[in-house]
Amino acid sequence: MTTNDEDQSTANIKRKLLEQINTLKREDERLYNILAIDVWALAKTMDEFQPGFWSAFMKNREKALKRFLAESAKNKPDTDTKRPPFLR
């Protein structure tokens, strides 16, 4: 195999990998959009059966997120004190 053939082979491999990565990105975006529609449909349906469901859900989610972040910060060792606190 000559150097030119190897370069073409490497270029083909890179091109195929980039195509696969782009395909995965599109599939990931499609899945994200499907999940967003599912969540919206669930919330809309629940709001029809129990008015105020979505706002109560979001309040609980905010509390849970704050609790999670506080626990994560408490359990995380401060090994790198040179970095700002929000990047540790």
mmCIF file as gemmi writes it, N, C-alpha and C atoms, coordinates in Angstrom:
data_model
loop_
_atom_site.group_PDB
_atom_site.id
_atom_site.type_symbol
_atom_site.label_atom_id
_atom_site.label_alt_id
_atom_site.label_comp_id
_atom_site.label_asym_id
_atom_site.label_entity_id
_atom_site.label_seq_id
_atom_site.pdbx_PDB_ins_code
_atom_site.Cartn_x
_atom_site.Cartn_y
_atom_site.Cartn_z
_atom_site.occupancy
_atom_site.B_iso_or_equiv
_atom_site.pdbx_formal_charge
_atom_site.auth_seq_id
_atom_site.auth_asym_id
_atom_site.pdbx_PDB_model_num
ATOM 1 N N . MET Axp A 1 ? 0.848 -1.178 0 1 0 ? 1 A 1
ATOM 2 C CA . MET Axp A 1 ? 0 0 0 1 0 ? 1 A 1
ATOM 3 C C . MET Axp A 1 ? 0.891 1.238 0 1 0 ? 1 A 1
ATOM 4 N N . THR Axp A 2 ? 0.58 2.179 -0.867 1 0 ? 2 A 1
ATOM 5 C CA . THR Axp A 2 ? 1.379 3.394 -0.948 1 0 ? 2 A 1
ATOM 6 C C . THR Axp A 2 ? 0.894 4.408 0.067 1 0 ? 2 A 1
ATOM 7 N N . THR Axp A 3 ? 1.676 5.454 0.201 1 0 ? 3 A 1
ATOM 8 C CA . THR Axp A 3 ? 1.323 6.507 1.15 1 0 ? 3 A 1
ATOM 9 C C . THR Axp A 3 ? 0.027 7.195 0.742 1 0 ? 3 A 1
ATOM 10 N N . ASN Axp A 4 ? -0.182 7.378 -0.555 1 0 ? 4 A 1
ATOM 11 C CA . ASN Axp A 4 ? -1.404 8.013 -1.052 1 0 ? 4 A 1
ATOM 12 C C . ASN Axp A 4 ? -2.622 7.16 -0.715 1 0 ? 4 A 1
ATOM 13 N N . ASP Axp A 5 ? -2.488 5.826 -0.868 1 0 ? 5 A 1
ATOM 14 C CA . ASP Axp A 5 ? -3.589 4.927 -0.519 1 0 ? 5 A 1
ATOM 15 C C . ASP Axp A 5 ? -3.895 4.981 0.974 1 0 ? 5 A 1
ATOM 16 N N . GLU Axp A 6 ? -2.847 5.056 1.785 1 0 ? 6 A 1
ATOM 17 C CA . GLU Axp A 6 ? -3.031 5.14 3.23 1 0 ? 6 A 1
ATOM 18 C C . GLU Axp A 6 ? -3.718 6.44 3.612 1 0 ? 6 A 1
ATOM 19 N N . ASP Axp A 7 ? -3.334 7.539 2.947 1 0 ? 7 A 1
ATOM 20 C CA . ASP Axp A 7 ? -3.972 8.827 3.217 1 0 ? 7 A 1
ATOM 21 C C . ASP Axp A 7 ? -5.45 8.79 2.854 1 0 ? 7 A 1
ATOM 22 N N . GLN Axp A 8 ? -5.765 8.181 1.72 1 0 ? 8 A 1
ATOM 23 C CA . GLN Axp A 8 ? -7.167 8.07 1.31 1 0 ? 8 A 1
ATOM 24 C C . GLN Axp A 8 ? -7.944 7.177 2.269 1 0 ? 8 A 1
ATOM 25 N N . SER Axp A 9 ? -7.308 6.086 2.705 1 0 ? 9 A 1
ATOM 26 C CA . SER Axp A 9 ? -7.961 5.176 3.653 1 0 ? 9 A 1
ATOM 27 C C . SER Axp A 9 ? -8.236 5.894 4.975 1 0 ? 9 A 1
ATOM 28 N N . THR Axp A 10 ? -7.258 6.647 5.456 1 0 ? 10 A 1
ATOM 29 C CA . THR Axp A 10 ? -7.422 7.403 6.693 1 0 ? 10 A 1
ATOM 30 C C . THR Axp A 10 ? -8.508 8.464 6.526 1 0 ? 10 A 1
ATOM 31 N N . ALA Axp A 11 ? -8.528 9.122 5.387 1 0 ? 11 A 1
ATOM 32 C CA . ALA Axp A 11 ? -9.544 10.134 5.126 1 0 ? 11 A 1
ATOM 33 C C . ALA Axp A 11 ? -10.932 9.503 5.082 1 0 ? 11 A 1
ATOM 34 N N . ASN Axp A 12 ? -11.045 8.313 4.493 1 0 ? 12 A 1
ATOM 35 C CA . ASN Axp A 12 ? -12.34 7.62 4.439 1 0 ? 12 A 1
ATOM 36 C C . ASN Axp A 12 ? -12.807 7.229 5.835 1 0 ? 12 A 1
ATOM 37 N N . ILE Axp A 13 ? -11.881 6.764 6.65 1 0 ? 13 A 1
ATOM 38 C CA . ILE Axp A 13 ? -12.222 6.379 8.019 1 0 ? 13 A 1
ATOM 39 C C . ILE Axp A 13 ? -12.689 7.601 8.806 1 0 ? 13 A 1
ATOM 40 N N . LYS Axp A 14 ? -11.974 8.709 8.663 1 0 ? 14 A 1
ATOM 41 C CA . LYS Axp A 14 ? -12.358 9.943 9.363 1 0 ? 14 A 1
ATOM 42 C C . LYS Axp A 14 ? -13.732 10.417 8.905 1 0 ? 14 A 1
ATOM 43 N N . ARG Axp A 15 ? -13.975 10.354 7.59 1 0 ? 15 A 1
ATOM 44 C CA . ARG Axp A 15 ? -15.258 10.786 7.042 1 0 ? 15 A 1
ATOM 45 C C . ARG Axp A 15 ? -16.386 9.924 7.588 1 0 ? 15 A 1
ATOM 46 N N . LYS Axp A 16 ? -16.163 8.596 7.639 1 0 ? 16 A 1
ATOM 47 C CA . LYS Axp A 16 ? -17.193 7.694 8.156 1 0 ? 16 A 1
ATOM 48 C C . LYS Axp A 16 ? -17.454 7.958 9.641 1 0 ? 16 A 1
ATOM 49 N N . LEU Axp A 17 ? -16.388 8.209 10.394 1 0 ? 17 A 1
ATOM 50 C CA . LEU Axp A 17 ? -16.557 8.504 11.821 1 0 ? 17 A 1
ATOM 51 C C . LEU Axp A 17 ? -17.344 9.802 12.015 1 0 ? 17 A 1
ATOM 52 N N . LEU Axp A 18 ? -17.017 10.826 11.215 1 0 ? 18 A 1
ATOM 53 C CA . LEU Axp A 18 ? -17.751 12.086 11.319 1 0 ? 18 A 1
ATOM 54 C C . LEU Axp A 18 ? -19.216 11.901 10.95 1 0 ? 18 A 1
ATOM 55 N N . GLU Axp A 19 ? -19.493 11.078 9.951 1 0 ? 19 A 1
ATOM 56 C CA . GLU Axp A 19 ? -20.883 10.792 9.582 1 0 ? 19 A 1
ATOM 57 C C . GLU Axp A 19 ? -21.612 10.094 10.725 1 0 ? 19 A 1
ATOM 58 N N . GLN Axp A 20 ? -20.934 9.132 11.367 1 0 ? 20 A 1
ATOM 59 C CA . GLN Axp A 20 ? -21.556 8.428 12.495 1 0 ? 20 A 1
ATOM 60 C C . GLN Axp A 20 ? -21.811 9.378 13.654 1 0 ? 20 A 1
ATOM 61 N N . ILE Axp A 21 ? -20.862 10.254 13.937 1 0 ? 21 A 1
ATOM 62 C CA . ILE Axp A 21 ? -21.032 11.227 15.024 1 0 ? 21 A 1
ATOM 63 C C . ILE Axp A 21 ? -22.208 12.152 14.723 1 0 ? 21 A 1
ATOM 64 N N . ASN Axp A 22 ? -22.286 12.626 13.485 1 0 ? 22 A 1
ATOM 65 C CA . ASN Axp A 22 ? -23.397 13.512 13.105 1 0 ? 22 A 1
ATOM 66 C C . ASN Axp A 22 ? -24.739 12.782 13.189 1 0 ? 22 A 1
ATOM 67 N N . THR Axp A 23 ? -24.758 11.509 12.795 1 0 ? 23 A 1
ATOM 68 C CA . THR Axp A 23 ? -25.979 10.719 12.901 1 0 ? 23 A 1
ATOM 69 C C . THR Axp A 23 ? -26.395 10.579 14.361 1 0 ? 23 A 1
ATOM 70 N N . LEU Axp A 24 ? -25.432 10.303 15.239 1 0 ? 24 A 1
ATOM 71 C CA . LEU Axp A 24 ? -25.737 10.193 16.67 1 0 ? 24 A 1
ATOM 72 C C . LEU Axp A 24 ? -26.243 11.512 17.239 1 0 ? 24 A 1
ATOM 73 N N . LYS Axp A 25 ? -25.659 12.613 16.807 1 0 ? 25 A 1
ATOM 74 C CA . LYS Axp A 25 ? -26.12 13.927 17.277 1 0 ? 25 A 1
ATOM 75 C C . LYS Axp A 25 ? -27.568 14.175 16.863 1 0 ? 25 A 1
ATOM 76 N N . ARG Axp A 26 ? -27.896 13.851 15.6 1 0 ? 26 A 1
ATOM 77 C CA . ARG Axp A 26 ? -29.272 14.043 15.136 1 0 ? 26 A 1
ATOM 78 C C . ARG Axp A 26 ? -30.229 13.146 15.896 1 0 ? 26 A 1
ATOM 79 N N . GLU Axp A 27 ? -29.833 11.881 16.129 1 0 ? 27 A 1
ATOM 80 C CA . GLU Axp A 27 ? -30.697 10.964 16.877 1 0 ? 27 A 1
ATOM 81 C C . GLU Axp A 27 ? -30.882 11.437 18.311 1 0 ? 27 A 1
ATOM 82 N N . ASP Axp A 28 ? -29.825 11.973 18.911 1 0 ? 28 A 1
ATOM 83 C CA . ASP Axp A 28 ? -29.913 12.49 20.271 1 0 ? 28 A 1
ATOM 84 C C . ASP Axp A 28 ? -30.866 13.675 20.327 1 0 ? 28 A 1
ATOM 85 N N . GLU Axp A 29 ? -30.76 14.57 19.346 1 0 ? 29 A 1
ATOM 86 C CA . GLU Axp A 29 ? -31.664 15.726 19.301 1 0 ? 29 A 1
ATOM 87 C C . GLU Axp A 29 ? -33.109 15.276 19.078 1 0 ? 29 A 1
ATOM 88 N N . ARG Axp A 30 ? -33.304 14.289 18.237 1 0 ? 30 A 1
ATOM 89 C CA . ARG Axp A 30 ? -34.649 13.78 17.978 1 0 ? 30 A 1
ATOM 90 C C . ARG Axp A 30 ? -35.227 13.165 19.254 1 0 ? 30 A 1
ATOM 91 N N . LEU Axp A 31 ? -34.43 12.387 19.969 1 0 ? 31 A 1
ATOM 92 C CA . LEU Axp A 31 ? -34.89 11.785 21.225 1 0 ? 31 A 1
ATOM 93 C C . LEU Axp A 31 ? -35.235 12.866 22.245 1 0 ? 31 A 1
ATOM 94 N N . TYR Axp A 32 ? -34.395 13.885 22.341 1 0 ? 32 A 1
ATOM 95 C CA . TYR Axp A 32 ? -34.645 14.993 23.266 1 0 ? 32 A 1
ATOM 96 C C . TYR Axp A 32 ? -35.982 15.661 22.942 1 0 ? 32 A 1
ATOM 97 N N . ASN Axp A 33 ? -36.224 15.886 21.652 1 0 ? 33 A 1
ATOM 98 C CA . ASN Axp A 33 ? -37.482 16.521 21.245 1 0 ? 33 A 1
ATOM 99 C C . ASN Axp A 33 ? -38.677 15.633 21.556 1 0 ? 33 A 1
ATOM 100 N N . ILE Axp A 34 ? -38.538 14.339 21.351 1 0 ? 34 A 1
ATOM 101 C CA . ILE Axp A 34 ? -39.633 13.409 21.664 1 0 ? 34 A 1
ATOM 102 C C . ILE Axp A 34 ? -39.918 13.418 23.161 1 0 ? 34 A 1
ATOM 103 N N . LEU Axp A 35 ? -38.864 13.407 23.97 1 0 ? 35 A 1
ATOM 104 C CA . LEU Axp A 35 ? -39.054 13.446 25.419 1 0 ? 35 A 1
ATOM 105 C C . LEU Axp A 35 ? -39.712 14.754 25.855 1 0 ? 35 A 1
ATOM 106 N N . ALA Axp A 36 ? -39.328 15.852 25.226 1 0 ? 36 A 1
ATOM 107 C CA . ALA Axp A 36 ? -39.94 17.14 25.568 1 0 ? 36 A 1
ATOM 108 C C . ALA Axp A 36 ? -41.433 17.126 25.254 1 0 ? 36 A 1
ATOM 109 N N . ILE Axp A 37 ? -41.795 16.549 24.124 1 0 ? 37 A 1
ATOM 110 C CA . ILE Axp A 37 ? -43.218 16.454 23.763 1 0 ? 37 A 1
ATOM 111 C C . ILE Axp A 37 ? -43.952 15.553 24.754 1 0 ? 37 A 1
ATOM 112 N N . ASP Axp A 38 ? -43.331 14.436 25.142 1 0 ? 38 A 1
ATOM 113 C CA . ASP Axp A 38 ? -43.957 13.526 26.115 1 0 ? 38 A 1
ATOM 114 C C . ASP Axp A 38 ? -44.195 14.22 27.449 1 0 ? 38 A 1
ATOM 115 N N . VAL Axp A 39 ? -43.208 14.955 27.918 1 0 ? 39 A 1
ATOM 116 C CA . VAL Axp A 39 ? -43.35 15.66 29.2 1 0 ? 39 A 1
ATOM 117 C C . VAL Axp A 39 ? -44.445 16.713 29.09 1 0 ? 39 A 1
ATOM 118 N N . TRP Axp A 40 ? -44.454 17.454 27.98 1 0 ? 40 A 1
ATOM 119 C CA . TRP Axp A 40 ? -45.488 18.465 27.792 1 0 ? 40 A 1
ATOM 120 C C . TRP Axp A 40 ? -46.879 17.826 27.784 1 0 ? 40 A 1
ATOM 121 N N . ALA Axp A 41 ? -47.023 16.708 27.058 1 0 ? 41 A 1
ATOM 122 C CA . ALA Axp A 41 ? -48.33 16.042 26.982 1 0 ? 41 A 1
ATOM 123 C C . ALA Axp A 41 ? -48.769 15.537 28.356 1 0 ? 41 A 1
ATOM 124 N N . LEU Axp A 42 ? -47.827 14.986 29.11 1 0 ? 42 A 1
ATOM 125 C CA . LEU Axp A 42 ? -48.144 14.495 30.453 1 0 ? 42 A 1
ATOM 126 C C . LEU Axp A 42 ? -48.573 15.652 31.357 1 0 ? 42 A 1
ATOM 127 N N . ALA Axp A 43 ? -47.82 16.736 31.301 1 0 ? 43 A 1
ATOM 128 C CA . ALA Axp A 43 ? -48.145 17.885 32.144 1 0 ? 43 A 1
ATOM 129 C C . ALA Axp A 43 ? -49.493 18.48 31.754 1 0 ? 43 A 1
ATOM 130 N N . LYS Axp A 44 ? -49.752 18.595 30.475 1 0 ? 44 A 1
ATOM 131 C CA . LYS Axp A 44 ? -51.029 19.147 30.005 1 0 ? 44 A 1
ATOM 132 C C . LYS Axp A 44 ? -52.186 18.267 30.457 1 0 ? 44 A 1
ATOM 133 N N . THR Axp A 45 ? -52.01 16.959 30.322 1 0 ? 45 A 1
ATOM 134 C CA . THR Axp A 45 ? -53.057 16.026 30.748 1 0 ? 45 A 1
ATOM 135 C C . THR Axp A 45 ? -53.279 16.107 32.25 1 0 ? 45 A 1
ATOM 136 N N . MET Axp A 46 ? -52.191 16.119 33.018 1 0 ? 46 A 1
ATOM 137 C CA . MET Axp A 46 ? -52.327 16.178 34.476 1 0 ? 46 A 1
ATOM 138 C C . MET Axp A 46 ? -52.949 17.499 34.92 1 0 ? 46 A 1
ATOM 139 N N . ASP Axp A 47 ? -52.629 18.594 34.231 1 0 ? 47 A 1
ATOM 140 C CA . ASP Axp A 47 ? -53.238 19.882 34.57 1 0 ? 47 A 1
ATOM 141 C C . ASP Axp A 47 ? -54.745 19.868 34.33 1 0 ? 47 A 1
ATOM 142 N N . GLU Axp A 48 ? -55.187 19.093 33.339 1 0 ? 48 A 1
ATOM 143 C CA . GLU Axp A 48 ? -56.63 19 33.09 1 0 ? 48 A 1
ATOM 144 C C . GLU Axp A 48 ? -57.332 18.236 34.207 1 0 ? 48 A 1
ATOM 145 N N . PHE Axp A 49 ? -56.672 17.203 34.728 1 0 ? 49 A 1
ATOM 146 C CA . PHE Axp A 49 ? -57.274 16.4 35.801 1 0 ? 49 A 1
ATOM 147 C C . PHE Axp A 49 ? -57.094 17.036 37.169 1 0 ? 49 A 1
ATOM 148 N N . GLN Axp A 50 ? -55.951 17.663 37.365 1 0 ? 50 A 1
ATOM 149 C CA . GLN Axp A 50 ? -55.65 18.278 38.66 1 0 ? 50 A 1
ATOM 150 C C . GLN Axp A 50 ? -55.052 19.664 38.386 1 0 ? 50 A 1
ATOM 151 N N . PRO Axp A 51 ? -55.88 20.702 38.341 1 0 ? 51 A 1
ATOM 152 C CA . PRO Axp A 51 ? -55.377 22.049 38.051 1 0 ? 51 A 1
ATOM 153 C C . PRO Axp A 51 ? -54.268 22.451 39.027 1 0 ? 51 A 1
ATOM 154 N N . GLY Axp A 52 ? -53.229 23.06 38.479 1 0 ? 52 A 1
ATOM 155 C CA . GLY Axp A 52 ? -52.092 23.477 39.303 1 0 ? 52 A 1
ATOM 156 C C . GLY Axp A 52 ? -51.022 22.414 39.43 1 0 ? 52 A 1
ATOM 157 N N . PHE Axp A 53 ? -51.22 21.285 38.77 1 0 ? 53 A 1
ATOM 158 C CA . PHE Axp A 53 ? -50.252 20.186 38.875 1 0 ? 53 A 1
ATOM 159 C C . PHE Axp A 53 ? -48.866 20.627 38.434 1 0 ? 53 A 1
ATOM 160 N N . TRP Axp A 54 ? -48.797 21.284 37.28 1 0 ? 54 A 1
ATOM 161 C CA . TRP Axp A 54 ? -47.489 21.626 36.717 1 0 ? 54 A 1
ATOM 162 C C . TRP Axp A 54 ? -46.736 22.601 37.617 1 0 ? 54 A 1
ATOM 163 N N . SER Axp A 55 ? -47.408 23.607 38.148 1 0 ? 55 A 1
ATOM 164 C CA . SER Axp A 55 ? -46.71 24.561 39.015 1 0 ? 55 A 1
ATOM 165 C C . SER Axp A 55 ? -46.243 23.884 40.3 1 0 ? 55 A 1
ATOM 166 N N . ALA Axp A 56 ? -47.063 22.987 40.849 1 0 ? 56 A 1
ATOM 167 C CA . ALA Axp A 56 ? -46.641 22.257 42.046 1 0 ? 56 A 1
ATOM 168 C C . ALA Axp A 56 ? -45.453 21.351 41.729 1 0 ? 56 A 1
ATOM 169 N N . PHE Axp A 57 ? -45.505 20.706 40.572 1 0 ? 57 A 1
ATOM 170 C CA . PHE Axp A 57 ? -44.397 19.838 40.158 1 0 ? 57 A 1
ATOM 171 C C . PHE Axp A 57 ? -43.105 20.639 40.045 1 0 ? 57 A 1
ATOM 172 N N . MET Axp A 58 ? -43.174 21.812 39.409 1 0 ? 58 A 1
ATOM 173 C CA . MET Axp A 58 ? -41.977 22.629 39.213 1 0 ? 58 A 1
ATOM 174 C C . MET Axp A 58 ? -41.44 23.158 40.549 1 0 ? 58 A 1
ATOM 175 N N . LYS Axp A 59 ? -42.323 23.495 41.49 1 0 ? 59 A 1
ATOM 176 C CA . LYS Axp A 59 ? -41.86 23.926 42.811 1 0 ? 59 A 1
ATOM 177 C C . LYS Axp A 59 ? -41.127 22.796 43.52 1 0 ? 59 A 1
ATOM 178 N N . ASN Axp A 60 ? -41.701 21.594 43.465 1 0 ? 60 A 1
ATOM 179 C CA . ASN Axp A 60 ? -41.047 20.439 44.083 1 0 ? 60 A 1
ATOM 180 C C . ASN Axp A 60 ? -39.719 20.126 43.407 1 0 ? 60 A 1
ATOM 181 N N . ARG Axp A 61 ? -39.679 20.269 42.088 1 0 ? 61 A 1
ATOM 182 C CA . ARG Axp A 61 ? -38.448 20.014 41.335 1 0 ? 61 A 1
ATOM 183 C C . ARG Axp A 61 ? -37.371 21.01 41.745 1 0 ? 61 A 1
ATOM 184 N N . GLU Axp A 62 ? -37.753 22.273 41.919 1 0 ? 62 A 1
ATOM 185 C CA . GLU Axp A 62 ? -36.791 23.293 42.329 1 0 ? 62 A 1
ATOM 186 C C . GLU Axp A 62 ? -36.233 22.985 43.72 1 0 ? 62 A 1
ATOM 187 N N . LYS Axp A 63 ? -37.105 22.577 44.641 1 0 ? 63 A 1
ATOM 188 C CA . LYS Axp A 63 ? -36.655 22.219 45.99 1 0 ? 63 A 1
ATOM 189 C C . LYS Axp A 63 ? -35.701 21.031 45.941 1 0 ? 63 A 1
ATOM 190 N N . ALA Axp A 64 ? -36.058 20.025 45.152 1 0 ? 64 A 1
ATOM 191 C CA . ALA Axp A 64 ? -35.219 18.834 45.039 1 0 ? 64 A 1
ATOM 192 C C . ALA Axp A 64 ? -33.865 19.177 44.43 1 0 ? 64 A 1
ATOM 193 N N . LEU Axp A 65 ? -33.849 20.048 43.433 1 0 ? 65 A 1
ATOM 194 C CA . LEU Axp A 65 ? -32.594 20.443 42.807 1 0 ? 65 A 1
ATOM 195 C C . LEU Axp A 65 ? -31.718 21.198 43.796 1 0 ? 65 A 1
ATOM 196 N N . LYS Axp A 66 ? -32.299 22.114 44.549 1 0 ? 66 A 1
ATOM 197 C CA . LYS Axp A 66 ? -31.526 22.856 45.553 1 0 ? 66 A 1
ATOM 198 C C . LYS Axp A 66 ? -30.96 21.912 46.604 1 0 ? 66 A 1
ATOM 199 N N . ARG Axp A 67 ? -31.772 20.941 47.043 1 0 ? 67 A 1
ATOM 200 C CA . ARG Axp A 67 ? -31.309 19.96 48.026 1 0 ? 67 A 1
ATOM 201 C C . ARG Axp A 67 ? -30.164 19.128 47.447 1 0 ? 67 A 1
ATOM 202 N N . PHE Axp A 68 ? -30.312 18.701 46.198 1 0 ? 68 A 1
ATOM 203 C CA . PHE Axp A 68 ? -29.271 17.915 45.545 1 0 ? 68 A 1
ATOM 204 C C . PHE Axp A 68 ? -27.973 18.699 45.433 1 0 ? 68 A 1
ATOM 205 N N . LEU Axp A 69 ? -28.057 19.971 45.018 1 0 ? 69 A 1
ATOM 206 C CA . LEU Axp A 69 ? -26.857 20.783 44.885 1 0 ? 69 A 1
ATOM 207 C C . LEU Axp A 69 ? -26.185 21.021 46.236 1 0 ? 69 A 1
ATOM 208 N N . ALA Axp A 70 ? -26.984 21.226 47.271 1 0 ? 70 A 1
ATOM 209 C CA . ALA Axp A 70 ? -26.426 21.424 48.606 1 0 ? 70 A 1
ATOM 210 C C . ALA Axp A 70 ? -25.714 20.151 49.079 1 0 ? 70 A 1
ATOM 211 N N . GLU Axp A 71 ? -26.336 19.001 48.855 1 0 ? 71 A 1
ATOM 212 C CA . GLU Axp A 71 ? -25.714 17.728 49.249 1 0 ? 71 A 1
ATOM 213 C C . GLU Axp A 71 ? -24.442 17.477 48.452 1 0 ? 71 A 1
ATOM 214 N N . SER Axp A 72 ? -24.481 17.778 47.163 1 0 ? 72 A 1
ATOM 215 C CA . SER Axp A 72 ? -23.306 17.577 46.318 1 0 ? 72 A 1
ATOM 216 C C . SER Axp A 72 ? -22.157 18.459 46.767 1 0 ? 72 A 1
ATOM 217 N N . ALA Axp A 73 ? -22.464 19.712 47.103 1 0 ? 73 A 1
ATOM 218 C CA . ALA Axp A 73 ? -21.423 20.639 47.547 1 0 ? 73 A 1
ATOM 219 C C . ALA Axp A 73 ? -20.868 20.211 48.9 1 0 ? 73 A 1
ATOM 220 N N . LYS Axp A 74 ? -21.732 19.69 49.765 1 0 ? 74 A 1
ATOM 221 C CA . LYS Axp A 74 ? -21.291 19.279 51.102 1 0 ? 74 A 1
ATOM 222 C C . LYS Axp A 74 ? -20.397 18.041 51.016 1 0 ? 74 A 1
ATOM 223 N N . ASN Axp A 75 ? -20.713 17.119 50.128 1 0 ? 75 A 1
ATOM 224 C CA . ASN Axp A 75 ? -19.98 15.853 50.035 1 0 ? 75 A 1
ATOM 225 C C . ASN Axp A 75 ? -18.764 15.92 49.124 1 0 ? 75 A 1
ATOM 226 N N . LYS Axp A 76 ? -18.582 17.017 48.421 1 0 ? 76 A 1
ATOM 227 C CA . LYS Axp A 76 ? -17.471 17.136 47.487 1 0 ? 76 A 1
ATOM 228 C C . LYS Axp A 76 ? -16.236 17.661 48.215 1 0 ? 76 A 1
ATOM 229 N N . PRO Axp A 77 ? -15.109 16.956 48.103 1 0 ? 77 A 1
ATOM 230 C CA . PRO Axp A 77 ? -13.898 17.446 48.783 1 0 ? 77 A 1
ATOM 231 C C . PRO Axp A 77 ? -13.337 18.667 48.063 1 0 ? 77 A 1
ATOM 232 N N . ASP Axp A 78 ? -12.833 19.619 48.834 1 0 ? 78 A 1
ATOM 233 C CA . ASP Axp A 78 ? -12.222 20.823 48.271 1 0 ? 78 A 1
ATOM 234 C C . ASP Axp A 78 ? -10.735 20.571 48.032 1 0 ? 78 A 1
ATOM 235 N N . THR Axp A 79 ? -10.438 19.785 46.994 1 0 ? 79 A 1
ATOM 236 C CA . THR Axp A 79 ? -9.047 19.443 46.717 1 0 ? 79 A 1
ATOM 237 C C . THR Axp A 79 ? -8.364 20.504 45.874 1 0 ? 79 A 1
ATOM 238 N N . ASP Axp A 80 ? -9.099 21.177 45.024 1 0 ? 80 A 1
ATOM 239 C CA . ASP Axp A 80 ? -8.511 22.172 44.14 1 0 ? 80 A 1
ATOM 240 C C . ASP Axp A 80 ? -8.975 23.557 44.563 1 0 ? 80 A 1
ATOM 241 N N . THR Axp A 81 ? -8.22 24.172 45.461 1 0 ? 81 A 1
ATOM 242 C CA . THR Axp A 81 ? -8.635 25.475 45.992 1 0 ? 81 A 1
ATOM 243 C C . THR Axp A 81 ? -8.252 26.618 45.06 1 0 ? 81 A 1
ATOM 244 N N . LYS Axp A 82 ? -7.487 26.342 43.993 1 0 ? 82 A 1
ATOM 245 C CA . LYS Axp A 82 ? -7.116 27.391 43.052 1 0 ? 82 A 1
ATOM 246 C C . LYS Axp A 82 ? -8.268 27.736 42.121 1 0 ? 82 A 1
ATOM 247 N N . ARG Axp A 83 ? -9.195 26.799 41.924 1 0 ? 83 A 1
ATOM 248 C CA . ARG Axp A 83 ? -10.326 27.041 41.042 1 0 ? 83 A 1
ATOM 249 C C . ARG Axp A 83 ? -11.418 27.789 41.799 1 0 ? 83 A 1
ATOM 250 N N . PRO Axp A 84 ? -12.19 28.587 41.116 1 0 ? 84 A 1
ATOM 251 C CA . PRO Axp A 84 ? -13.313 29.29 41.761 1 0 ? 84 A 1
ATOM 252 C C . PRO Axp A 84 ? -14.327 28.263 42.311 1 0 ? 84 A 1
ATOM 253 N N . PRO Axp A 85 ? -15.062 28.615 43.341 1 0 ? 85 A 1
ATOM 254 C CA . PRO Axp A 85 ? -15.983 27.665 43.972 1 0 ? 85 A 1
ATOM 255 C C . PRO Axp A 85 ? -17.015 27.072 43.004 1 0 ? 85 A 1
ATOM 256 N N . PHE Axp A 86 ? -17.474 27.867 42.033 1 0 ? 86 A 1
ATOM 257 C CA . PHE Axp A 86 ? -18.495 27.345 41.14 1 0 ? 86 A 1
ATOM 258 C C . PHE Axp A 86 ? -17.932 26.362 40.107 1 0 ? 86 A 1
ATOM 259 N N . LEU Axp A 87 ? -16.607 26.223 40.031 1 0 ? 87 A 1
ATOM 260 C CA . LEU Axp A 87 ? -15.99 25.263 39.112 1 0 ? 87 A 1
ATOM 261 C C . LEU Axp A 87 ? -15.383 24.064 39.829 1 0 ? 87 A 1
ATOM 262 N N . ARG Axp A 88 ? -15.499 24.025 41.139 1 0 ? 88 A 1
ATOM 263 C CA . ARG Axp A 88 ? -14.923 22.899 41.888 1 0 ? 88 A 1
ATOM 264 C C . ARG Axp A 88 ? -15.78 21.686 41.8 1 0 ? 88 A 1
